[in-house]
Amino acid sequence: MRTARVVTTVCPTLWGIRWLIHQAFSDALERVNGRPTQDAIYARQWIDAKTDWTLRHLPPPPEDVRAEFPGTFEWCCRWLGENPDDVRKHGLSPVCEGRPEVVGIDEVLKAWEETREQFISGGCVEKSGQMYMEEFL
């Protein structure tokens, strides 16, 4: 007698949505010369954007604005059944045991600050670089 074989299937759409969030946090960790890269800044803006009017108990925006909601961070979180504010803070819930996920925005900011401090301690940052970094911390 044989036992039934367990087959795990993954919904490609949900996996792609999950990948968008994971990649945004990974991109947000990119740094060069003690400051975040332009991709890191864009990723942070995508993560921070408050686009879901239903979470804020607001009336629906005009239809042309609603068309911009799909593909946003909060839209991705809603599809995954995750609270966007929790994902921002703590990262995605793990789906596979032993597979680490990128952590939340606090860890991104900590990494930015550590890189900035290392770069500054090397004496390589000019005043404009410090102002640039502080704008996004």
N, C-alpha and C positions, 0 to 999 in steps of 0.2 A: 504494500500500500504506500502511495506517495502522498506527501503533503502538498497542499496547494501552493503554487509559486506566487509570491507577492510581487506585483508589478507597480512601480511608482511612476506616475506620469506627471508631467509638469505642463501647465498651461503656458504656451509660448508668450501670449500677450502679457500675462501677469509677471512672467519671468523677465520680459523686456522692460516692463514698468519698474520692477525691482532693480534691474540693472541701471536704469536712469538715475535713481536715487543713490545707489551705491557709487556710481561713477561721479556724480556731483560731489559727494563727500571726498572721494579720492582726488578729484581735480582741485577741490578747495584746499587740500594739503600741499599743493605744489608751491615751492618757494625758490627764489633765486636772489642771491646777494642780500639775504636778510629780509626780504619782503615777498609778499605773495605775487605770483605771476598774474598776468591779465586773465588767464583762464581760471585761476583760483578766485579772483574777484568776481568774475561772471558767475561761477558756480555758487559762491556765497550769496550773490544777489538772487539767483534762482531759488536757492533754499529759503532765503529770508522773505521772499515775496508773499504777501497776504492776498491771495487771489480768490479764495472761496467765500463768497458773500453769505452762504448759508451758515457757516461757522460763526459769523459775526451778527447773525440775526438782522441782516440788512435786506431791503427789497432787491429783487433781481435787477442787475444793471441792464442797459439797453442791449438788444440782441447782438449788435456788432461787437460789443465788449465781451459778452458771454461766449462768443465764438473763439476768443483767445484763451479760455480756461483750459481746454484739453491740452495736456502736455506740460502743465505747470506742476510744481512740486506738490502742492496741495491736492491737485487732481490725482496725481500718482498715489499719494497716501490714501485717498478715499477709495481708489480701486483696490488697494491692498487691504482695506479695512483697518488702517492704522490712523492714529490721531497725529495730524501734521506737527503739532507742537511737541508731542512726545518724541517723534522721530527727529525733529530738529535738535532736541535736547540730548537724546540718548542713542540715536541711530536706529536702524531697522531691527526688528525682532529677528533673532537667528532662525533660519529655516532648517539648517543641517547641524547636527551635533558635531562639535569639533571644528566647525568652519567659522572663523572669526568674521564679524561684520565690521565695517567702518563705523566708528563711534560718532556721536553727535557733534554739533557745532562747537561745544565747549572744548573738545579735544582738538578740533581744527584751530581754534584761537590759541590754545596752549602751544600747539606746534608752531604757529606763526610767531608767537612771542619768543619761544626758545630759539628759533632761527634768527630772529631779530637781535636778541641778546648776544648770541654767538658772533654774529656779523659785526655788531657794534664793538664788542670786546676786542675784535681784531683791528679796530680803528679804521674801518672801511666805509662808514656811512657818513654822508654829508647831511647837512641840516634838511635839505629838501627830501631826502630819503626817509628821514625820521618822520617828517610831517606826513609824507605819503603813507607810511606804515600806520601811524596813529589814526589816520582817517578811517581805516578799515578795522581797527581793533575795538 
